[in-house]
């Protein structure tokens, strides 16, 4: 599978062109086709892989994601503290305990996610963000935009998952 690199400026210009296409009333079908065909551009020679605008975009995305998770966690803690009640019916109590356990598992997963977000923010600071930890190749902007905590290119991630699957089957 080809890992396309989409320069940030090129992506922004694609978005501007798409908006202009909508203004001209090209219609949604032509707009989507135009957008898909223009995503195959690789890095432009005069454009570095991670410019300061791109770094700032990902930094703000990571920070807002972290703040959102922390806010949800705080609300969960407050809800759990206020919702401590004695439920006489055993079935209702079991249902409530199951809901609490599920909520706590979700919060634990989010706690691990926060550590990955912090790790990504540290990589931004030390200049290694956006590069594969295994190969050193740039991670595509589409992948980083979809999963800003990604540390591997799509190909490296697929290899890693295949190795894990093989080790699990043995």
C-alpha positions in Angstrom: 0.0 0.0 0.0 1.4 3.4 -0.9 1.8 5.9 1.9 1.1 9.3 0.3 2.6 12.4 1.9 0.3 15.4 1.6 2.0 18.7 2.3 0.0 20.8 4.7 -0.1 23.8 2.3 -1.3 21.6 -0.5 -4.0 20.1 1.7 -5.2 23.6 2.6 -5.2 24.7 -1.0 -7.2 21.5 -1.8 -9.8 22.5 0.8 -9.9 26.1 -0.5 -10.4 24.7 -4.1 -13.1 22.4 -2.9 -14.9 25.3 -1.2 -14.6 27.3 -4.4 -16.0 24.3 -6.3 -19.0 24.3 -4.1 -19.4 28.0 -4.7 -19.4 27.4 -8.4 -22.0 24.7 -7.8 -20.0 21.8 -9.2 -21.9 19.4 -7.1 -20.8 17.0 -4.5 -19.8 14.1 -6.8 -17.4 16.1 -8.8 -16.0 17.8 -5.7 -15.3 14.4 -4.0 -13.6 13.1 -7.2 -11.5 16.2 -7.4 -10.5 15.9 -3.8 -9.5 12.2 -4.1 -7.5 12.7 -7.3 -5.5 15.6 -5.7 -4.6 13.6 -2.6 -1.9 11.8 -4.5 0.6 14.6 -4.5 3.8 14.0 -2.7 5.8 16.6 -0.9 6.7 19.6 -2.9 10.4 20.3 -3.2 10.2 23.7 -1.5 8.0 22.4 1.4 9.6 20.7 4.4 7.8 17.7 5.9 6.9 19.2 9.3 6.7 23.0 9.0 6.0 25.2 12.0 2.3 25.5 10.9 2.0 21.7 10.8 3.6 21.3 14.1 1.4 23.9 15.7 -1.7 22.3 14.1 -0.9 18.9 15.6 0.2 20.4 19.0 -3.2 22.2 19.3 -5.1 19.0 18.2 -3.3 16.9 20.8 -3.7 19.5 23.6 -7.5 19.9 22.9 -7.9 16.1 22.8 -6.1 15.8 26.1 -8.2 18.6 27.7 -11.4 16.9 26.4 -10.4 13.6 28.0 -9.5 15.2 31.3 -12.8 17.1 31.4 -14.8 13.9 30.8 -12.8 12.1 33.5 -13.5 14.9 36.0 -17.2 14.7 35.1 -17.2 10.9 35.6 -15.5 11.3 39.0 -18.1 13.9 40.1 -21.0 11.7 38.9 -19.6 8.7 40.7 -19.3 10.7 43.9 -22.8 12.1 43.7 -24.4 8.9 42.6 -23.5 6.8 45.5 -26.8 5.4 46.6 -28.1 2.3 48.2 -30.2 0.3 45.7 -32.3 -2.4 47.4 -33.0 -4.5 44.3 -30.2 -6.9 43.6 -30.7 -6.8 39.8 -30.6 -3.0 39.7 -27.6 -2.9 41.9 -25.7 -5.4 39.7 -26.7 -3.4 36.6 -25.3 -0.2 38.3 -22.1 -1.9 39.3 -21.6 -3.2 35.8 -22.1 0.3 34.4 -19.6 1.7 36.9 -17.0 -1.0 36.0 -17.4 -0.3 32.3 -17.0 3.4 33.0 -13.9 2.8 35.1 -12.4 0.6 32.3 -13.1 3.3 29.8 -11.4 5.9 32.0 -8.4 3.6 32.4 -8.1 3.3 28.6 -8.3 7.1 28.4 -5.6 7.4 31.1 -3.3 5.3 28.9 -4.3 7.5 25.9 -3.3 10.6 27.9 0.2 9.1 28.4 0.4 8.5 24.6 -0.7 12.1 24.0 1.9 13.4 26.4 4.5 11.2 24.6 3.4 12.8 21.2 3.7 16.3 22.7 7.3 15.4 23.9 8.1 14.2 20.4 6.9 17.5 19.0 9.2 19.3 21.5 12.3 17.2 20.6 11.6 17.3 16.8 10.9 13.6 16.2 7.1 13.9 15.8 5.7 12.7 12.5 8.6 10.3 11.9 8.3 6.5 12.2 10.1 5.1 15.3 10.9 1.9 13.4 12.1 3.2 10.0 12.6 6.9 10.4 10.4 7.6 7.4 7.8 10.4 7.6 4.3 9.3 8.7 1.6 10.5 6.3 -0.3 13.6 7.2 -3.6 11.7 6.7 -2.5 9.1 9.2 -1.3 11.7 11.7 -4.5 13.7 11.3 -6.6 10.5 11.9 -4.4 9.3 14.7 -2.2 12.1 16.0 -0.5 9.7 18.5 0.8 7.4 15.7 4.4 6.4 16.1 4.7 4.1 13.1 4.0 4.5 9.4 1.0 2.5 8.1 3.4 -0.1 6.6 5.4 -0.4 9.8 2.2 -0.7 11.8 0.9 -3.5 9.6 4.2 -5.4 9.9 4.1 -5.0 13.7 0.5 -6.3 13.8 1.4 -9.3 11.6 4.3 -10.2 13.9 2.0 -9.9 17.0 -0.5 -12.2 15.3 2.1 -14.7 14.5 3.5 -14.7 18.1 0.0 -15.1 19.5 -0.8 -18.1 17.3 2.4 -20.0 18.4 
